[in-house]
Amino acid sequence: MVEEHREKDGHDELYVVLSGRATFTLEGDEHNAPTGTLVHCPPGTLRTAVAAEPGTTILGIGAKPGEIFEPSGWEWAFAGISLLDQGDEEGARRELQAGIEANPDAWQGYYNLACIEARLGNTDEALSQLEHAANLDSENVSKWASQDEDFGSIRDEERFLAIAGQANTAGASS
């Protein structure tokens, strides 16, 4: 429910378990979190959370202290992927396009639009969006794309391998 990560840019995060029960892992220590639990993660804290029972809902709130919150390229991705998971393909695309329009220089919107297109079997569009993301931040794209299950349908494509920094070097001479 909360992917493993650290906020390295000064963001504090507060998670609220709205329903169900979750297991949070903070810096390697597991914590049971039933409905109503608040979990505060100062900047730099390694965290992840998994649902411990069906129907678990977690609200995540985060920002830099003293600054007005500005959505990152990830905010639209979470909404878009959720819409796709609910069967709303066009809504998912619209959400990601809104994120791209708001953050045209952020790689995350293009990357997550590529995820959606790959999941829908639109190989050329997925690769085009992934290529655009890589042009903005090749290091993050290759890091994430190489392990992202959303790209299962295109993982063996030569163009994907090149974008993800995994081009086949077999037979190359040194």
C-alpha positions as CSV (number, residue, x, y, z in Angstrom):
1,M,0.0,0.0,0.0
2,V,3.0,2.3,0.6
3,E,6.0,1.4,-1.5
4,E,9.3,1.2,0.2
5,H,11.0,4.6,0.0
6,R,12.7,7.4,1.9
7,E,11.8,11.0,1.6
8,K,15.1,12.7,0.9
9,D,13.9,16.2,0.2
10,G,12.7,17.3,3.6
11,H,9.2,15.9,3.4
12,D,7.5,14.7,6.6
13,E,4.8,12.1,6.0
14,L,1.8,11.1,8.2
15,Y,-0.2,8.0,7.4
16,V,-3.6,7.4,8.8
17,V,-5.1,3.9,8.8
18,L,-8.8,4.7,7.9
19,S,-10.0,1.2,7.8
20,G,-8.7,-2.4,8.2
21,R,-5.3,-3.1,9.5
22,A,-1.8,-2.5,8.0
23,T,1.7,-3.6,8.8
24,F,4.2,-0.7,8.6
25,T,7.9,-1.4,8.4
26,L,10.0,1.6,9.6
27,E,13.7,1.3,9.3
28,G,13.3,-2.5,9.5
29,D,11.0,-2.6,12.5
30,E,7.4,-3.9,12.0
31,H,4.5,-2.1,13.5
32,N,0.9,-3.3,13.7
33,A,-1.5,-0.5,12.6
34,P,-5.2,-1.1,13.1
35,T,-7.9,1.4,12.1
36,G,-7.3,4.8,13.7
37,T,-3.5,4.5,13.9
38,L,-1.3,7.5,13.0
39,V,2.2,6.8,11.7
40,H,4.6,9.7,11.4
41,C,7.7,9.4,9.3
42,P,10.3,12.1,9.5
43,P,12.4,12.8,6.4
44,G,14.8,10.1,5.6
45,T,12.9,7.3,7.4
46,L,12.8,4.1,5.3
47,R,9.2,3.0,5.2
48,T,6.7,0.6,3.7
49,A,3.2,-0.6,4.5
50,V,1.2,-3.6,3.4
51,A,-2.5,-4.4,4.1
52,A,-2.8,-7.0,6.8
53,E,-6.5,-7.6,6.0
54,P,-8.9,-6.9,3.1
55,G,-10.5,-3.5,2.9
56,T,-7.6,-1.7,4.4
57,T,-7.4,2.0,3.5
58,I,-4.5,4.3,4.3
59,L,-4.4,8.1,3.8
60,G,-0.9,9.5,3.3
61,I,-0.2,13.2,3.9
62,G,3.1,14.8,3.3
63,A,4.9,18.1,2.7
64,K,8.0,20.1,3.6
65,P,7.4,21.9,6.9
66,G,6.7,25.6,6.4
67,E,6.1,25.3,2.6
68,I,2.9,25.1,0.6
69,F,2.4,21.7,-0.8
70,E,3.1,21.4,-4.5
71,P,2.1,18.1,-6.2
72,S,4.9,16.1,-7.7
73,G,4.7,14.1,-10.9
74,W,3.7,11.1,-8.7
75,E,0.4,12.5,-7.5
76,W,-1.3,12.1,-10.8
77,A,0.2,8.7,-11.3
78,F,-1.4,7.3,-8.2
79,A,-4.8,8.6,-9.3
80,G,-4.3,7.4,-12.9
81,I,-3.2,3.9,-11.9
82,S,-6.2,3.6,-9.5
83,L,-8.6,4.6,-12.3
84,L,-7.0,2.0,-14.6
85,D,-7.4,-0.6,-11.9
86,Q,-11.1,0.3,-11.7
87,G,-11.4,-0.2,-15.5
88,D,-11.5,3.4,-16.5
89,E,-8.8,3.5,-19.3
90,E,-9.7,7.0,-20.6
91,G,-10.0,8.4,-17.1
92,A,-6.5,7.0,-16.4
93,R,-5.1,8.6,-19.5
94,R,-6.8,11.9,-18.7
95,E,-5.4,11.9,-15.2
96,L,-1.8,11.3,-16.4
97,Q,-2.1,13.9,-19.2
98,A,-3.2,16.4,-16.5
99,G,-0.1,15.6,-14.5
100,I,2.1,15.9,-17.6
101,E,0.5,19.3,-18.4
102,A,1.1,20.5,-14.9
103,N,4.7,19.1,-14.8
104,P,5.9,18.9,-18.4
105,D,9.6,18.6,-17.3
106,A,9.0,15.8,-14.7
107,W,9.7,12.3,-15.9
108,Q,7.1,10.6,-13.7
109,G,4.0,11.5,-15.7
110,Y,5.4,10.1,-19.0
111,Y,6.8,7.0,-17.2
112,N,3.4,6.2,-15.6
113,L,1.6,6.9,-18.8
114,A,4.0,4.3,-20.4
115,C,3.0,1.9,-17.6
116,I,-0.7,2.3,-18.4
117,E,-0.1,1.9,-22.2
118,A,2.0,-1.2,-21.6
119,R,-0.6,-2.7,-19.4
120,L,-3.2,-2.1,-22.1
121,G,-1.0,-3.7,-24.8
122,N,-0.2,-0.5,-26.7
123,T,3.4,-1.2,-27.3
124,D,4.4,1.7,-29.5
125,E,2.7,4.3,-27.3
126,A,4.2,2.8,-24.2
127,L,7.7,2.9,-25.6
128,S,7.2,6.4,-26.9
129,Q,6.1,7.6,-23.5
130,L,8.9,5.7,-21.7
131,E,11.5,7.2,-24.1
132,H,10.2,10.7,-23.3
133,A,10.6,9.9,-19.6
134,A,14.1,8.6,-20.1
135,N,15.0,11.8,-22.0
136,L,14.1,13.7,-18.9
137,D,15.7,11.4,-16.3
138,S,17.4,8.3,-17.7
139,E,18.8,7.2,-14.4
140,N,15.5,6.9,-12.6
141,V,13.7,5.4,-15.7
142,S,16.3,2.6,-16.0
143,K,16.2,2.0,-12.3
144,W,12.4,1.7,-12.1
145,A,11.6,0.2,-15.5
146,S,14.0,-2.7,-15.1
147,Q,11.9,-4.0,-12.2
148,D,8.4,-2.6,-13.0
149,E,5.8,-5.4,-13.5
150,D,3.7,-3.0,-15.7
151,F,6.3,-3.5,-18.5
152,G,6.0,-7.3,-18.6
153,S,4.3,-7.1,-22.1
154,I,7.2,-5.1,-23.6
155,R,10.2,-6.3,-21.5
156,D,11.8,-8.2,-24.3
157,E,11.4,-5.5,-26.9
158,E,14.8,-4.2,-28.1
159,R,13.6,-0.6,-27.8
160,F,12.6,-1.2,-24.2
161,L,15.9,-2.8,-23.3
162,A,17.7,0.2,-24.8
163,I,15.6,2.7,-22.9
164,A,15.9,0.8,-19.7
165,G,19.7,0.6,-20.0
166,Q,19.6,-3.1,-20.6
167,A,20.4,-3.3,-24.3
168,N,21.6,-6.8,-25.3
169,T,25.4,-6.6,-25.4
170,A,25.8,-10.3,-26.4
171,G,28.2,-10.6,-29.3
172,A,29.6,-7.1,-28.8
173,S,33.3,-6.9,-29.3
174,S,35.5,-5.1,-26.8
